[in-house]
Amino acid sequence: MFIAYVALAVVLSLFLVFSARSDITRDPKVTEQLKALGVPDSWFLPLGLVKIAGALGLLAGIVYRPLGIAAAIGVVLYFLGAVVTHLRGGDMKRVGTPAVIMLLAVAPLVLGFATL
């Protein structure tokens, strides 16, 4: 189970870093979508930094599992917020992506508890 945790933590961390890059550099495609959902410009950098913190926490969880568990909880909550934001904004077309990532983040959370 430890190997599964490591694999999922690395894959999810890579995704989070690439996603954070789009937020921090204000990729026009991403900013248009976020603005359409009512996310203010001033939130782009903090949202990107939270994703990077989650990625670092998941990777640190390979060595110190409680930190990985806390990071996984944070990532699940972050993407739960993204799902809610999409639903409140009426964006049914794009709600699937954050929902899938949220469910993916549950796996390292469960594996983190299983390998304590």
LINDAKA-V394998 format. One record per pair of residues at least 4 apart in sequence whose C-alpha atoms are under 6 Angstrom apart, sorted by the first residue. I is the first residue (numbers start at 0). J is the second residue. D is the distance in whole Angstrom. If there is no record, write none. Layout:
I & J & D
I & J & D
This chain:
4 & 8 & 6
4 & 107 & 5
4 & 110 & 6
7 & 11 & 6
8 & 12 & 6
8 & 57 & 5
12 & 54 & 4
15 & 19 & 6
15 & 50 & 5
15 & 54 & 6
16 & 51 & 6
19 & 47 & 4
19 & 50 & 6
20 & 24 & 6
21 & 25 & 6
21 & 26 & 5
22 & 43 & 5
22 & 47 & 5
23 & 44 & 5
23 & 47 & 6
25 & 30 & 6
27 & 31 & 6
30 & 34 & 6
33 & 38 & 5
34 & 38 & 5
36 & 88 & 5
42 & 46 & 6
53 & 70 & 5
53 & 74 & 6
56 & 66 & 6
56 & 67 & 5
56 & 70 & 5
57 & 67 & 4
57 & 70 & 6
60 & 64 & 4
60 & 66 & 5
60 & 67 & 3
68 & 108 & 5
68 & 111 & 6
71 & 104 & 6
71 & 108 & 5
75 & 101 & 5
75 & 104 & 6
78 & 97 & 6
78 & 101 & 5
82 & 94 & 6
82 & 97 & 6
82 & 98 & 6
83 & 87 & 6
84 & 88 & 6
85 & 90 & 5
85 & 94 & 6
86 & 90 & 6
97 & 101 & 6
107 & 111 & 6
